[in-house]
Amino acid sequence: MSGYSKITPELGAEILRAAGPECEIADPELLEAAATDATGMVRSPELVLSLKSAVQVSALMRLANKFVFPVTPRGAGTGLAGGSLAEHGGVVLRLDEMNEIIEIDPVNLTARVQPGAVLADLKAAAAEHGLFYPPDPASLNECTVGGTAATDAGGPACVKYGTTRQYVLGLTCVLPSGEIVECGSRTRKCVVGYDLARLMVGSEGTLGVITELTLRLVPMPRAASTRVAVFDDIFKATAAVSRIMNAGVTPSAVEFIDAKCLELIRDLLPFEGVKKGSALLILEADGMPGSVAEEMDVMESAAREAGAAHMLAADDEAERAGVWDMRRRVSLRIHENAAVYVPEDVAVPLDRVAELVDRLPVFEGYHGLTVYAFGHAGDGNVHLNVTADDASKEEDVEACVTGLLEYVLELGGTISGEHGVGLAKKRFLPLELSEESVRLQREIKRVFDPNNILNPGKVF
Ligand SMILES: Cc1cc2nc3c(=O)[nH]c(=O)nc-3n(C[C@H](O)[C@H](O)[C@H](O)COP(=O)(O)OP(=O)(O)OC[C@H]3O[C@@H](n4cnc5c(N)ncnc54)[C@H](O)[C@@H]3O)c2cc1C
């Protein structure tokens, strides 16, 4: 398919001579894992390698160019867009063994890490120095820092702190040509030339393989307070978001969970007395102890004025951890309970979130499906999980997803707030981007990767 060389035994042997024979993954379980990601889609590579240095990656890319075979970078495979799948076969390049946290520099508030470091480990290493690395996708205990950079991952903390892109100061990457390039800088500011570091961030492994990152850290907030606002229905809950965001303080999280999601995680809810049919907003403030209490009071008043039936306070660390554990498991529970599961992560302007969720029953009824909604309400980032209880409904799911995405664009939104396009959403790209924009982006890809060997078949 598509003019790429097959990895014949001879070519495989040549690759292993260049990269090192110990790099080949032969364990059948690991090979199976490398053929899929959190979407559940499957694409089998011809060879799986785990490399440990930029020099090895460079040697691989030079061969890939010479013999024209595809290379697909992979972190932990928690991606929700199929970005790490070998759409055209070839080599899957695992980076999870390049996992050193090279340095936490508390004087300059930076971290230097290899791409395969697990995000939670980086956050813990920063915390040991009283520092905070904010990006916090719910997959943080598994996903790699390189994967989060390649997808510009976000999470609940984005509403106050921004996404991964805001924290990448510089990075080393191996271009498809095999050249090793330093992008960005170690300084907190840099406007010399085009911003290649931030172009790499969010490029889903299509422009270069990230082999080291310099990241910005911030002081660890001294205190945090979490409350759960309970609303009678999802419309009221999401309509409250604009009011909370306009109350004069910046929350460190405004997450929502609809009634259907709530039933899936009710056993994890660390509170009693939440009625069936309710929808939740998880509100959090962080900062200095004095200001946190005051900010939380401001948010609580806004939530009550917007119709919150009652507020539940997660006062101690155990309750706070319980609330976040519950929130992080929502998508896993949805996935476990559905025969067909399509995770969309649209974003709309804050004042359109309620309109979007209000329309969901129409889509559900029309297509005979269930759509679970939860997500980062304070960013207008709504995770719409379109599910069916039997595999024969795939066509209905596709029609429902298309309709939903078109509606999101009508509302002035975007088809992906954080998971990216990858393989899963590339057919929808022309719905959102103009022909000129796609042409320009394809040309950028061609400049970096004229032979289209790095993660081909993604995004466009
Ligand atoms: C339960 C669950 C919850 C999630 N919650 C969130 C969330 O709240 N917010 C969010 O943003 N995402 C979320 N995600 C999606 C996912 O976890 C993130 O996108 C994560 O950043 C992917 O990291 P990874 O190491 O697993 O990357 P992978 O899945 O392995 O790869 C993702 C993409 O990055 C590329 N890539 C990986 N490493 C490199 C590298 N070193 N150089 C170049 N390209 C590379 C791959 O080619 C692929 O295109 C969630 C996923 C799950 C399963």
Ligand as a Chemical Component Dictionary entry (heavy atoms), coordinates in Angstrom:
data_LIG
# 
_chem_comp.id                   LIG 
_chem_comp.type                 NON-POLYMER 
_chem_comp.pdbx_formal_charge   0 
_chem_comp.three_letter_code    LIG 
# 
loop_
_chem_comp_atom.comp_id 
_chem_comp_atom.atom_id 
_chem_comp_atom.alt_atom_id 
_chem_comp_atom.type_symbol 
_chem_comp_atom.charge 
_chem_comp_atom.model_Cartn_x 
_chem_comp_atom.model_Cartn_y 
_chem_comp_atom.model_Cartn_z 
_chem_comp_atom.pdbx_ordinal 
LIG C1  C1  C 0 -8.393 7.794  30.436 1  
LIG C2  C2  C 0 -7.799 8.854  29.577 2  
LIG C3  C3  C 0 -7.962 10.178 29.906 3  
LIG C4  C4  C 0 -7.407 11.189 29.117 4  
LIG N1  N1  N 0 -7.572 12.484 29.495 5  
LIG C5  C5  C 0 -7.018 13.453 28.766 6  
LIG C6  C6  C 0 -7.141 14.815 29.171 7  
LIG O1  O1  O 0 -7.779 15.139 30.174 8  
LIG N2  N2  N 0 -6.547 15.751 28.404 9  
LIG C7  C7  C 0 -5.819 15.427 27.285 10 
LIG O2  O2  O 0 -5.282 16.327 26.642 11 
LIG N3  N3  N 0 -5.691 14.157 26.884 12 
LIG C8  C8  C 0 -6.255 13.162 27.593 13 
LIG N4  N4  N 0 -6.119 11.867 27.203 14 
LIG C9  C9  C 0 -5.391 11.558 25.952 15 
LIG C10 C10 C 0 -3.906 11.140 26.164 16 
LIG O3  O3  O 0 -3.645 10.658 27.402 17 
LIG C11 C11 C 0 -3.014 12.287 25.947 18 
LIG O4  O4  O 0 -3.180 12.744 24.652 19 
LIG C12 C12 C 0 -1.510 11.960 26.148 20 
LIG O5  O5  O 0 -0.887 13.164 25.983 21 
LIG C13 C13 C 0 -0.891 10.939 25.218 22 
LIG O6  O6  O 0 0.388  10.545 25.744 23 
LIG P1  P1  P 0 1.044  9.149  25.359 24 
LIG O7  O7  O 0 2.407  9.087  25.949 25 
LIG O8  O8  O 0 0.159  8.030  25.719 26 
LIG O9  O9  O 0 1.158  9.310  23.795 27 
LIG P2  P2  P 0 0.757  8.284  22.634 28 
LIG O10 O10 O 0 -0.666 7.924  22.737 29 
LIG O11 O11 O 0 1.730  7.179  22.616 30 
LIG O12 O12 O 0 0.992  9.200  21.366 31 
LIG C14 C14 C 0 0.165  10.302 21.119 32 
LIG C15 C15 C 0 0.714  11.075 19.906 33 
LIG O13 O13 O 0 1.977  11.636 20.227 34 
LIG C16 C16 C 0 2.986  11.180 19.317 35 
LIG N5  N5  N 0 4.200  11.029 20.136 36 
LIG C17 C17 C 0 4.342  10.350 21.298 37 
LIG N6  N6  N 0 5.586  10.519 21.769 38 
LIG C18 C18 C 0 6.247  11.315 20.880 39 
LIG C19 C19 C 0 7.559  11.851 20.817 40 
LIG N7  N7  N 0 8.473  11.633 21.759 41 
LIG N8  N8  N 0 7.886  12.617 19.754 42 
LIG C20 C20 C 0 6.990  12.894 18.765 43 
LIG N9  N9  N 0 5.720  12.413 18.805 44 
LIG C21 C21 C 0 5.366  11.633 19.841 45 
LIG C22 C22 C 0 2.438  9.907  18.722 46 
LIG O14 O14 O 0 2.963  9.674  17.432 47 
LIG C23 C23 C 0 0.946  10.206 18.687 48 
LIG O15 O15 O 0 0.636  10.956 17.543 49 
LIG C24 C24 C 0 -6.670 10.840 27.959 50 
LIG C25 C25 C 0 -6.505 9.497  27.627 51 
LIG C26 C26 C 0 -7.060 8.509  28.420 52 
LIG C27 C27 C 0 -6.864 7.083  28.028 53 
# 
loop_
_chem_comp_bond.comp_id 
_chem_comp_bond.atom_id_1 
_chem_comp_bond.atom_id_2 
_chem_comp_bond.value_order 
_chem_comp_bond.pdbx_ordinal 
LIG C1  C2  SING 1  
LIG C2  C3  SING 2  
LIG C2  C26 DOUB 3  
LIG C3  C4  DOUB 4  
LIG C4  N1  SING 5  
LIG C4  C24 SING 6  
LIG N1  C5  DOUB 7  
LIG C5  C6  SING 8  
LIG C5  C8  SING 9  
LIG C6  O1  DOUB 10 
LIG C6  N2  SING 11 
LIG N2  C7  SING 12 
LIG C7  O2  DOUB 13 
LIG C7  N3  SING 14 
LIG N3  C8  DOUB 15 
LIG C8  N4  SING 16 
LIG N4  C9  SING 17 
LIG N4  C24 SING 18 
LIG C9  C10 SING 19 
LIG C10 O3  SING 20 
LIG C10 C11 SING 21 
LIG C11 O4  SING 22 
LIG C11 C12 SING 23 
LIG C12 O5  SING 24 
LIG C12 C13 SING 25 
LIG C13 O6  SING 26 
LIG O6  P1  SING 27 
LIG P1  O7  DOUB 28 
LIG P1  O8  SING 29 
LIG P1  O9  SING 30 
LIG O9  P2  SING 31 
LIG P2  O10 DOUB 32 
LIG P2  O11 SING 33 
LIG P2  O12 SING 34 
LIG O12 C14 SING 35 
LIG C14 C15 SING 36 
LIG C15 O13 SING 37 
LIG C15 C23 SING 38 
LIG O13 C16 SING 39 
LIG C16 N5  SING 40 
LIG C16 C22 SING 41 
LIG N5  C17 SING 42 
LIG N5  C21 SING 43 
LIG C17 N6  DOUB 44 
LIG N6  C18 SING 45 
LIG C18 C19 SING 46 
LIG C18 C21 DOUB 47 
LIG C19 N7  SING 48 
LIG C19 N8  DOUB 49 
LIG N8  C20 SING 50 
LIG C20 N9  DOUB 51 
LIG N9  C21 SING 52 
LIG C22 O14 SING 53 
LIG C22 C23 SING 54 
LIG C23 O15 SING 55 
LIG C24 C25 DOUB 56 
LIG C25 C26 SING 57 
LIG C26 C27 SING 58 
# 
